[in-house]
Amino acid sequence: MDKHYKSNRLTAGNSLFPDEVTVAEDGIYFVKRRMFGSDEEIITYQKIASVKVKSGILFADMTIETTGGSQPIFINGLAKGDAQEIKDAIRFYQASDN
């Protein structure tokens, strides 16, 4: 079952267009909206090299690095619990693929 997450509008860069992350069985879907259009990226779990979470008092920033040569995905302003859920889901799906 897919689970959707959004960055908080109170954090820098997210007031108008918050980042969106969807954890699905086949990979991570990331959407960064802009005034005119959006950037969308899908990363399969096999292509995720590392996940970094930097937690603050209320919010967390997450960086997902890939093995495929694309730029890392940076998601700022996630709730701390959401960032931990995403990280745990990635670990779960990577372990189940082995």
C-alpha positions in Angstrom: 0.0 0.0 0.0 1.4 3.4 -1.0 2.0 6.0 1.7 2.2 9.7 1.0 4.2 12.3 2.9 4.5 16.1 2.5 7.0 18.6 3.8 5.7 21.2 6.2 4.7 24.5 4.8 6.3 26.3 7.7 9.8 25.3 6.6 12.0 27.1 4.1 11.2 26.7 0.5 7.9 24.8 1.1 5.4 27.7 1.8 3.8 27.6 -1.6 4.8 24.2 -3.0 5.7 21.6 -0.4 7.7 18.6 -1.5 5.9 15.3 -1.8 7.2 11.8 -1.2 5.4 8.5 -1.9 6.7 5.2 -0.6 5.4 2.4 -2.9 6.2 -1.2 -3.2 8.3 -0.6 -6.4 10.2 2.5 -5.2 10.2 6.1 -3.9 8.3 8.7 -5.9 9.5 12.3 -5.3 7.7 15.4 -6.6 9.1 19.0 -6.3 6.5 21.5 -7.5 7.4 24.9 -8.9 5.4 27.9 -10.1 5.3 26.5 -13.6 5.5 22.7 -13.6 7.2 20.2 -11.4 10.2 17.8 -11.2 9.3 14.2 -10.6 11.7 11.3 -9.9 11.1 7.6 -9.3 13.9 5.7 -7.6 13.7 1.9 -7.2 14.9 0.5 -3.9 17.8 -1.3 -5.6 19.2 2.0 -6.8 19.2 3.7 -3.4 22.8 3.8 -2.0 22.2 5.7 1.2 19.6 7.6 3.2 20.6 10.4 5.6 18.2 12.0 8.1 19.2 15.2 9.9 16.7 15.9 12.7 16.0 19.2 14.3 13.6 20.0 17.1 10.4 19.7 15.1 11.4 18.8 11.6 13.9 16.6 9.7 15.8 16.9 6.4 16.4 13.8 4.4 18.9 13.1 1.6 18.5 10.0 -0.6 21.6 9.2 -2.7 21.4 6.8 -5.6 23.8 4.5 -7.4 22.5 5.4 -10.9 24.5 8.6 -11.2 21.6 11.0 -10.7 21.7 13.9 -8.3 20.8 13.1 -4.6 17.2 13.9 -3.6 17.0 16.4 -0.8 13.7 16.8 1.1 13.5 19.4 3.8 10.8 20.1 6.4 9.5 16.6 7.0 8.0 15.7 10.3 10.6 13.8 12.3 8.3 10.7 12.5 7.6 10.8 8.7 11.3 10.9 8.0 11.9 7.9 10.2 9.0 6.0 8.6 10.4 6.7 5.1 13.9 5.5 6.2 12.4 2.3 7.8 10.3 1.6 4.7 13.4 1.9 2.5 15.3 -0.5 4.7 12.4 -2.9 4.7 12.0 -3.0 1.0 15.7 -3.3 0.4 16.0 -6.2 2.7 13.0 -8.0 1.2 14.5 -7.7 -2.3 17.6 -9.8 -1.2 
